[in-house]
Each structure stands twice: as structure tokens, then as C-alpha cells.
């Protein structure tokens, strides 16, 4: 028996490969097929089933292409009605993979089709529970994403409470819980950075098992941040047949000459995206470029900050990373990549084209400037929860999540020194500010983490 978690940090997402006696199954696959096909080949275990825990909102899953490639059966639990061939499992239905069995456990609440899959060993022991977004480590799935006119967020929270207490809590304590997400995902409020745990441990530590029903509903429906705008788009994509993934990769990895790149960049419906490192972007970039670096939480920030999922995109990338850019864009449904700048920013400069840079200061220079008055307009772009936990007294807070709205409060004639937690999000914000005509933006290297280690002088931090 093999159970392997394939965890993608950018999305804080876990897919799973299960194999036994020459057969295998995949749970909640991403769009790129190669990791799953490689595992099936290495283990000499063709993929028999592709199990989906629900229609995901934060990424586009790859079941259709994978089923077409392998002949595997796509399995959903009750209430799922996708527009492609699939098997609709009944609550309690049993599937076999080699000598193993997987039992369907319908657990509505996060969505009405949400389903967990219980793995049994050949001896009948309850081994693992693949919980999707029903149960996370330290948290549960948010109940608002599937709300509609006849099904409120409170209704869904109630369904989720019942699923947890009547379907999951009675299972064996030593079962390993494998969720679809961990810390960093917007599908819950306070997930652990751990990506698995025993069910017994979760019963003892996860608040969801301790609250009474009405308190549980109140807790789950209070303080929910607005979900990223791309979430409904991804749900819709996961219900239909989309463009073939290989076609998307081929189109997006086209090498564009300087002239071709310039022509496309001049078109109003084309976005220039810089996906390189912080330092490379700050040093020199295309004047129109939005910065979202591959090394950070790339895909979620793409979804949060590029409003149109059908946006045409051309990009700058580190050499050898071009396919990865297109793949990671497509993970969240941004399938309209048109190509990358061949030769990178160096080719652009050699052709005599305009570039732009972002001025940067160290955390100590920033703190000193605040102390002597030479820095007059500092901005903290972290999330509200981070800001409320601790921040520089008197600093303006403009969260990156709302950048396209709050950037309009900035004065194009002033200079703004911007920080986040580590220096990644502040550069993203600076690139957005520049697109709105705020040219005088300065990035604080190392962000708040570095600021806390400086000689603060008279500067005070809230705690």
C-alpha cells in the first residue's frame, strides 16, 4: 500500500496518490498530469479512479484531461452535476483499489457535494480519511462559497456541523486525516501549517469538535473575509470541459521577440506580467509590468489581483521558468498566456527600450527616516489580521488584497515607502501603484520582519 501526498505550497493544496496491487487512484488532482502519470508508471499501477472531494474554488482541477489520458473513472459524491462523464457515488459506496477499499462519506457543508473518502487496509482497518475542504488541520472549510438564495451561509454551517459530528467524529481516532489545504489557503480562516494529523488529535485540538451547534455556526459565519474574485470562476471551470492543458502550455510558452512583445504590450487588452525575483524586478522591468514573482504565493495573488480570468497575458520570466509560469497561471484558470519576452529584460534594454526600476531602502534606513521625519508617508500593505496583531504606530494601512481600490487614496505627487511582512507583497503593491500613476514608491527590504530587528529609537510598535 502506498499513500503519497503531493503538496503544492503556492496553493497550499494537497493532492493524493494511492496504490495497491497494480492499481492506483488520485484524489483532487491539479491540471498538470505528469506527476500522477509518473507515479503510476513508477509503481506499475495504472490509474483506476480519480476522486474529487468537491468542486474546488481556489484552483482548476485536472480530472478531465487525466481521465482522457488514462481511461480512469472520475468519481464525485452525491449532488455533483458536472458537464462531463463521471460516476456519481452514493453515500457509503465502496470502491476497490488493488487490495484496498475506499468508502464514500458524503459530508455536505463546505459545499453540498462535499465528500470525504475513507481508506481501509486489506484487513479492514480504517487507515486514512481524505477530507477535502470539510476538515482541515486546526480548522474546517468556510461555509459561504456555495451559499445562494435558497441556501444561506448559516444553513451550510449547520450542514457542516452535522457532517463533522455524525459522519467524521465516530470514526477511529488513529485514522490519518489528509485535507485538501493547509495554512495560506483562503478556503478556511485559521488552518495549521501541518498537512496531516490523526483524527483523535483533531478531536482534542480543533475548535470545530468542541463547540455546540449554534456556537459553531456563529464562529464559522463571523469574520469571514471576502473570497477572492476568481473563486466563482474556478468553480464554473471545474464543472465544465476546458481547453486542453497541453494546448494552453504550447500557446503560453511562445518566445516573443522584442518587436512582438512591444506590439502586444501596446494593446489595451494585454497585460504585462513580471514573474522574476524581487531583486530582478526592482532593478529593471518593463514600464507597464505588474509584478507577481514565482517564488511567492504566485497563483493566489494572480487570482486576487488580475480581475479578468480571461485576461491576455505576456510575461517576463527567469530563463527556464517559462513553462512553470504558464502552468501556474493555468492552475487558477488564467489560460490566455500569449508568450514571454525572449532574451528577457536584457534583450529589451539592448534594443534601447525604456525600463523602470523601484527604489529600495533597508529596514534600518526606513526606521531612521521615520524617526528624523525624512520619510513622511509610510504604508503597511499586509493583511488586516497581520496589521492588527502588530504594526508601527501611526502608519497607514492599505492591504494588498484591496490594492486596485485603495491605491486611489494615494497622491501621485507624494513619495510612499511601502512594507509588507518580508518584501514580496510590497513590491507587488508598488507595481500596482505605478500603473495608477503613483510613480514615487519605495520598497522596504525585508519588510516588517526586518523592521522588528532594527534599532527602533523613538519608533513604537503595537503589540
C-alpha positions as CSV (number, residue, x, y, z in Angstrom):
1,X,0.0,0.0,0.0
2,X,1.3,3.4,-0.9
3,X,-0.3,6.7,0.1
4,X,1.6,9.8,-1.1
5,X,0.7,13.4,-0.6
6,X,1.6,15.8,-3.4
7,X,1.6,19.2,-1.7
8,X,1.8,22.4,-3.7
9,X,3.0,25.2,-1.5
10,X,1.9,28.0,-3.8
11,X,-1.8,26.9,-3.5
12,X,-1.3,25.3,0.0
13,X,-3.0,22.3,-1.7
14,X,-2.7,18.6,-1.3
15,X,-3.4,16.0,-3.9
16,X,-3.1,12.3,-3.2
17,X,-1.8,9.2,-4.9
18,X,-2.9,5.8,-3.6
19,X,-1.8,2.5,-5.0
20,X,-2.1,-1.2,-4.2
21,X,-1.5,-4.5,-6.1
22,X,-1.2,-2.9,-9.6
23,X,-3.9,-0.3,-9.3
24,X,-4.0,3.3,-8.2
25,X,-6.2,6.3,-7.6
26,X,-5.7,10.1,-7.5
27,X,-7.6,12.4,-5.2
28,X,-8.1,16.1,-6.1
29,X,-5.5,16.4,-8.9
30,X,-4.1,19.6,-10.3
31,X,-4.2,20.3,-14.0
32,X,-0.6,19.1,-14.8
33,X,-0.8,15.3,-15.3
34,X,2.9,14.4,-15.3
35,X,3.4,13.9,-11.5
36,X,0.4,11.5,-11.4
37,X,1.4,9.6,-14.6
38,X,5.0,9.3,-13.4
39,X,3.8,7.8,-10.0
40,X,1.5,5.4,-11.8
41,X,4.3,4.3,-14.1
42,X,6.9,4.0,-11.3
43,X,4.6,1.9,-9.2
44,X,3.3,-0.2,-12.2
45,X,-0.2,0.8,-11.1
46,X,-2.4,2.3,-13.8
47,X,-4.9,4.9,-12.5
48,X,-8.3,3.4,-12.0
49,X,-10.2,6.2,-10.2
50,X,-9.9,10.0,-10.0
51,X,-11.8,11.0,-6.8
52,X,-13.0,14.6,-6.3
53,X,-13.9,15.8,-2.9
54,X,-15.9,18.7,-4.3
55,X,-15.9,21.4,-7.0
56,X,-12.8,23.4,-5.9
57,X,-12.9,27.2,-5.9
58,X,-9.3,28.1,-5.5
59,X,-7.8,26.1,-8.3
60,X,-8.8,24.3,-11.6
61,X,-8.6,20.6,-11.1
62,X,-7.3,18.2,-13.7
63,X,-9.7,15.3,-13.7
64,X,-11.0,15.7,-17.3
65,X,-7.6,15.7,-19.0
66,X,-6.3,12.9,-16.7
67,X,-9.3,10.7,-17.3
68,X,-8.9,11.2,-21.1
69,X,-5.2,10.3,-20.9
70,X,-5.6,7.2,-18.6
71,X,-9.2,6.0,-19.1
72,X,-9.8,6.3,-15.3
73,X,-13.2,6.9,-13.9
74,X,-14.0,10.3,-12.4
75,X,-15.8,9.9,-9.1
76,X,-17.8,12.6,-7.3
77,X,-20.0,12.2,-4.3
78,X,-23.8,13.0,-4.2
79,X,-25.2,16.3,-5.6
80,X,-22.4,16.9,-8.1
81,X,-23.5,17.6,-11.7
82,X,-20.5,18.3,-13.9
83,X,-20.9,18.6,-17.6
84,X,-18.6,15.6,-18.4
85,X,-18.6,11.9,-17.9
86,X,-18.3,10.9,-14.3
87,X,-19.6,8.4,-11.7
88,X,-21.9,9.8,-9.0
89,X,-21.2,7.8,-5.9
90,X,-23.8,7.1,-3.2
91,X,-23.1,7.8,0.4
92,X,-21.4,4.7,1.9
93,X,-20.5,3.2,-1.5
94,X,-17.3,1.1,-1.6
95,X,-14.5,1.2,-4.3
96,X,-11.6,-1.2,-4.6
97,X,-8.0,-0.3,-5.5
98,X,-6.0,-3.5,-5.5
99,X,-6.4,-4.9,-2.0
100,X,-7.6,-1.6,-0.6
101,X,-11.1,-0.2,-0.3
102,X,-12.3,3.4,-0.3
103,X,-15.6,4.3,1.2
104,X,-17.6,7.4,0.2
105,X,-18.7,9.5,3.1
106,X,-21.0,12.4,2.0
107,X,-20.2,15.4,4.2
108,X,-22.1,18.5,3.0
109,X,-21.4,21.9,4.5
110,X,-18.4,23.5,2.7
111,X,-20.4,22.7,-0.4
112,X,-23.4,20.4,-0.8
113,X,-21.5,17.9,-2.9
114,X,-18.5,17.8,-0.4
115,X,-17.4,14.2,0.2
116,X,-14.7,12.5,2.2
117,X,-13.1,9.2,1.2
118,X,-12.2,6.7,3.9
119,X,-9.4,4.3,3.1
120,X,-9.4,0.8,4.6
121,X,-6.4,-1.6,4.6
122,X,-6.8,-5.2,3.3
123,X,-7.5,-6.3,6.9
124,X,-10.4,-3.8,7.1
125,X,-8.7,-1.3,9.4
126,X,-9.7,2.4,9.0
127,X,-6.4,3.9,7.7
128,X,-6.9,7.4,6.3
129,X,-9.6,9.9,5.7
130,X,-9.2,12.3,2.7
131,X,-11.3,15.2,3.9
132,X,-11.1,17.8,1.1
133,X,-12.3,21.1,2.5
134,X,-14.6,19.6,5.1
135,X,-12.0,19.2,7.8
136,X,-8.6,20.9,7.8
137,X,-5.9,20.6,10.4
138,X,-7.0,23.0,13.1
139,X,-9.9,24.3,11.1
140,X,-12.9,23.5,8.8
141,X,-13.9,24.7,5.4
142,X,-15.6,28.1,5.1
143,X,-19.4,27.8,4.6
144,X,-20.0,30.8,2.4
145,X,-18.6,29.8,-1.0
146,X,-21.7,27.7,-2.0
147,X,-24.3,30.0,-0.5
148,X,-27.2,31.0,-2.7
149,X,-30.7,32.4,-2.5
150,X,-32.2,29.3,-1.0
151,X,-29.2,28.1,0.9
152,X,-27.6,30.6,3.3
153,X,-24.1,30.6,4.8
154,X,-25.8,29.7,8.1
155,X,-27.5,26.8,6.5
156,X,-24.2,25.4,5.1
157,X,-22.5,25.9,8.5
158,X,-25.3,23.8,10.1
159,X,-24.8,21.1,7.5
160,X,-21.1,21.1,8.2
161,X,-21.6,20.8,11.9
162,X,-23.8,17.7,11.3
163,X,-21.3,16.2,8.9
164,X,-18.4,16.6,11.4
165,X,-20.3,15.2,14.4
166,X,-22.4,12.4,12.8
167,X,-20.1,11.3,9.9
168,X,-16.5,12.0,10.9
169,X,-16.3,12.1,14.8
170,X,-17.4,8.5,15.2
171,X,-14.5,7.2,13.1
172,X,-11.4,5.6,14.6
173,X,-9.1,8.1,16.5
174,X,-5.9,6.7,14.9
175,X,-7.1,7.5,11.3
176,X,-4.7,9.9,9.5
177,X,-6.6,13.0,8.3
178,X,-5.4,14.2,4.9
179,X,-7.0,17.6,4.0
180,X,-7.0,19.4,0.6
181,X,-5.4,22.5,2.1
182,X,-3.1,23.9,4.7
183,X,-2.1,27.3,6.0
184,X,-2.1,30.0,3.4
185,X,-5.3,28.9,1.6
186,X,-8.3,31.2,1.5
187,X,-10.7,28.2,1.9
188,X,-10.5,28.4,5.7
189,X,-9.8,31.0,8.4
190,X,-7.1,29.6,10.6
191,X,-5.5,26.4,9.2
192,X,-2.4,24.8,10.6
193,X,0.8,24.6,8.7
194,X,0.8,20.9,9.3
195,X,-0.6,18.9,6.4
196,X,-1.8,15.8,8.2
197,X,-2.7,14.6,11.7
198,X,-4.7,11.9,13.4
199,X,-8.4,12.3,13.8
200,X,-8.0,11.8,17.6
201,X,-5.7,14.7,17.8
202,X,-8.1,16.9,15.9
203,X,-10.9,16.0,18.1
204,X,-8.8,17.2,21.1
205,X,-7.4,20.4,19.5
206,X,-9.7,21.5,16.7
207,X,-12.3,24.0,17.9
208,X,-14.9,22.6,15.4
209,X,-15.3,19.4,17.5
210,X,-15.7,21.3,20.8
211,X,-18.4,23.9,20.1
212,X,-22.1,23.5,20.4
213,X,-24.1,23.7,17.2
214,X,-25.3,27.3,17.5
215,X,-21.8,28.5,18.6
216,X,-20.2,26.6,15.8
217,X,-22.5,28.3,13.3
218,X,-21.7,31.7,14.8
219,X,-18.0,31.1,14.8
220,X,-17.9,29.9,11.2
221,X,-20.0,32.8,9.8
222,X,-18.3,35.6,11.7
223,X,-15.3,37.5,10.4
224,X,-15.2,35.8,7.0
225,X,-13.0,37.8,4.6
226,X,-14.4,38.3,1.1
227,X,-13.3,35.3,-1.1
228,X,-11.0,36.2,-4.0
229,X,-12.9,37.2,-7.1
230,X,-11.6,34.3,-9.1
231,X,-13.2,31.6,-6.9
232,X,-16.6,31.5,-8.6
233,X,-14.8,31.4,-12.0
234,X,-12.8,28.4,-10.9
235,X,-15.9,26.6,-9.6
236,X,-17.5,27.1,-13.0
237,X,-14.4,25.8,-14.8
238,X,-14.4,22.7,-12.6
239,X,-17.9,21.9,-13.7
240,X,-17.2,22.0,-17.4
241,X,-14.7,20.7,-20.0
242,X,-12.0,23.3,-20.5
243,X,-9.3,23.8,-23.2
244,X,-6.8,21.1,-23.3
245,X,-3.9,21.8,-20.9
246,X,-1.2,20.9,-23.4
247,X,-2.7,23.5,-25.8
248,X,-2.6,26.1,-23.1
249,X,1.1,25.4,-22.4
250,X,2.1,25.4,-26.0
251,X,0.4,28.8,-26.7
252,X,1.7,30.4,-23.5
253,X,5.4,29.3,-23.9
254,X,5.8,31.1,-27.3
255,X,9.1,33.0,-27.4
256,X,8.3,36.6,-28.4
257,X,10.9,38.9,-30.0
258,X,11.3,42.4,-28.6
259,X,9.2,43.8,-31.5
260,X,6.4,41.2,-31.0
261,X,6.4,41.8,-27.2
262,X,6.2,45.5,-27.7
263,X,3.4,45.2,-30.2
264,X,1.3,43.0,-27.8
265,X,2.1,45.3,-24.8
266,X,0.7,48.2,-26.7
267,X,-2.7,46.5,-27.0
268,X,-5.2,47.6,-24.3
269,X,-6.4,44.1,-23.6
270,X,-2.9,42.6,-23.0
271,X,-1.3,42.6,-19.5
272,X,2.5,42.6,-19.0
273,X,3.4,40.4,-16.0
274,X,6.9,40.2,-14.4
275,X,7.3,36.9,-12.6
276,X,11.0,37.1,-11.8
277,X,12.7,37.6,-8.4
278,X,12.2,40.6,-6.2
279,X,15.6,42.0,-6.9
280,X,15.4,41.4,-10.6
281,X,12.1,43.3,-10.9
282,X,13.3,46.1,-8.6
283,X,16.5,46.6,-10.7
284,X,14.9,46.8,-14.1
285,X,11.5,45.9,-15.6
286,X,9.0,46.8,-18.3
287,X,7.3,50.1,-17.5
288,X,3.8,48.6,-17.7
289,X,4.6,45.4,-15.7
290,X,2.6,44.1,-12.9
291,X,5.0,42.2,-10.6
292,X,3.9,38.8,-9.1
293,X,7.0,36.7,-8.5
294,X,7.0,33.0,-8.9
295,X,8.8,32.4,-5.6
296,X,5.9,33.7,-3.5
297,X,2.3,32.7,-3.4
298,X,2.1,33.3,-7.1
299,X,-1.2,31.8,-8.2
300,X,-3.4,33.1,-5.3
301,X,-2.1,36.6,-5.9
302,X,-2.7,36.3,-9.6
303,X,-6.3,35.4,-8.9
304,X,-6.7,38.2,-6.3
305,X,-5.2,41.0,-8.4
306,X,-5.9,40.3,-12.0
307,X,-9.7,40.9,-12.2
308,X,-10.4,39.2,-15.5
309,X,-9.7,35.5,-15.6
310,X,-9.7,35.7,-19.4
311,X,-7.0,38.4,-19.4
312,X,-4.5,38.0,-22.2
313,X,-1.0,37.9,-20.6
314,X,2.6,38.3,-21.8
315,X,5.3,37.9,-19.3
316,X,8.9,38.2,-18.3
317,X,10.4,35.1,-16.6
318,X,13.7,33.8,-15.4
319,X,15.3,31.6,-18.1
320,X,14.0,28.1,-17.9
321,X,10.9,29.1,-15.9
322,X,8.7,29.9,-18.8
323,X,6.6,26.7,-18.8
324,X,6.3,26.9,-15.0
325,X,4.8,30.4,-15.3
326,X,2.1,29.2,-17.8
327,X,1.4,26.1,-15.7
328,X,0.9,28.1,-12.5
329,X,-1.3,30.7,-14.2
330,X,-3.4,27.9,-15.6
331,X,-3.8,26.3,-12.2
332,X,-6.1,29.1,-11.3
333,X,-7.8,29.4,-14.7
334,X,-5.7,32.1,-16.3
335,X,-5.3,30.3,-19.6
336,X,-4.7,33.2,-22.0
337,X,-0.9,33.5,-21.8
338,X,0.4,34.5,-25.2
339,X,4.1,34.2,-24.7
340,X,7.2,35.5,-23.0
341,X,10.0,38.0,-23.8
342,X,12.8,36.1,-25.5
343,X,16.1,37.1,-24.0
344,X,14.4,38.8,-21.1
345,X,14.8,42.3,-19.9
346,X,18.4,42.3,-21.1
347,X,17.1,41.9,-24.7
348,X,14.7,44.7,-24.1
349,X,17.4,47.0,-22.8
350,X,19.8,46.1,-25.6
351,X,17.1,47.1,-28.1
352,X,17.1,50.6,-26.5
353,X,13.6,50.2,-25.0
354,X,12.5,52.1,-21.8
355,X,12.8,50.4,-18.5
356,X,11.8,51.3,-15.0
357,X,13.1,50.4,-11.5
358,X,11.9,50.5,-7.9
359,X,14.0,52.3,-5.3
360,X,14.6,50.2,-2.2
361,X,15.8,51.1,1.3
362,X,16.9,48.8,4.2
363,X,14.6,48.4,7.2
364,X,17.1,50.5,9.3
365,X,17.1,53.3,6.8
366,X,13.3,53.2,6.8
367,X,13.1,53.3,10.6
368,X,15.7,56.1,10.7
369,X,13.8,58.1,8.1
370,X,10.6,57.8,10.1
371,X,12.5,59.0,13.2
372,X,14.0,62.1,11.6
373,X,11.0,63.0,9.5
374,X,12.6,62.4,6.1
375,X,10.0,59.7,5.4
376,X,6.6,61.2,5.7
377,X,4.3,58.6,4.0
378,X,4.9,55.1,5.2
379,X,2.3,52.4,4.1
380,X,1.8,48.9,5.5
381,X,0.2,46.6,2.9
382,X,-0.1,43.4,4.9
383,X,-3.5,41.7,5.6
384,X,-5.7,43.2,8.2
385,X,-5.1,40.4,10.7
386,X,-1.3,40.9,10.4
387,X,-1.7,44.6,10.9
388,X,-4.0,44.3,13.8
389,X,-1.6,41.9,15.6
390,X,1.3,44.3,15.4
391,X,2.3,47.4,13.4
392,X,4.1,50.7,13.5
393,X,2.1,53.2,15.5
394,X,0.5,55.8,13.2
395,X,1.3,54.0,9.9
396,X,-1.3,53.9,7.1
397,X,-2.7,50.5,6.4
398,X,-3.7,49.7,2.8
399,X,-4.0,45.9,2.3
400,X,-2.6,44.5,-0.9
401,X,-5.8,42.4,-1.3
402,X,-7.7,45.7,-2.0
403,X,-4.9,47.4,-3.9
404,X,-7.0,48.3,-7.0
405,X,-9.4,50.2,-4.8
406,X,-7.3,51.7,-2.1
407,X,-4.4,52.9,-4.4
408,X,-6.8,55.7,-5.4
409,X,-6.3,57.2,-2.0
410,X,-2.6,57.9,-2.8
411,X,-1.4,61.3,-4.0
412,X,0.6,61.0,-7.2
413,X,2.8,63.9,-6.2
414,X,4.0,62.3,-2.9
415,X,6.6,59.6,-2.2
416,X,5.4,56.4,-0.4
417,X,7.6,54.0,1.5
418,X,5.8,50.6,1.4
419,X,6.4,47.5,3.5
420,X,4.7,44.1,4.0
421,X,6.0,41.2,6.1
422,X,9.0,40.3,4.0
423,X,9.3,42.4,0.9
424,X,7.4,40.4,-1.7
425,X,3.9,41.9,-1.4
426,X,5.2,45.4,-1.0
427,X,6.8,45.1,-4.5
428,X,3.5,43.8,-5.9
429,X,1.7,46.8,-4.4
430,X,4.4,49.2,-5.7
431,X,3.9,47.8,-9.3
432,X,0.2,48.4,-9.0
433,X,0.6,51.9,-7.6
434,X,2.8,52.7,-10.6
435,X,0.1,51.5,-13.0
436,X,-2.2,54.1,-11.4
437,X,0.3,56.9,-11.9
438,X,1.9,56.8,-8.4
439,X,5.5,56.8,-9.6
440,X,7.3,57.7,-6.4
441,X,7.2,54.4,-4.5
442,X,10.0,52.9,-2.4
443,X,10.2,49.3,-1.2
444,X,11.4,48.4,2.3
445,X,13.7,45.4,2.1
446,X,12.8,42.6,4.5
447,X,9.5,44.2,5.5
448,X,8.1,44.1,9.0
449,X,10.2,41.1,9.9
450,X,13.4,43.2,9.3
451,X,11.9,46.3,10.9
452,X,11.3,44.5,14.2
453,X,15.1,43.7,14.3
454,X,16.3,47.3,13.9
455,X,17.3,49.9,16.4
456,X,13.8,51.4,16.7
457,X,14.7,54.6,18.6
458,X,11.6,56.5,19.4
459,X,9.5,54.4,17.0
460,X,6.8,52.3,18.7
461,X,5.3,49.1,17.6
462,X,1.8,48.0,18.8
463,X,1.7,44.5,20.3
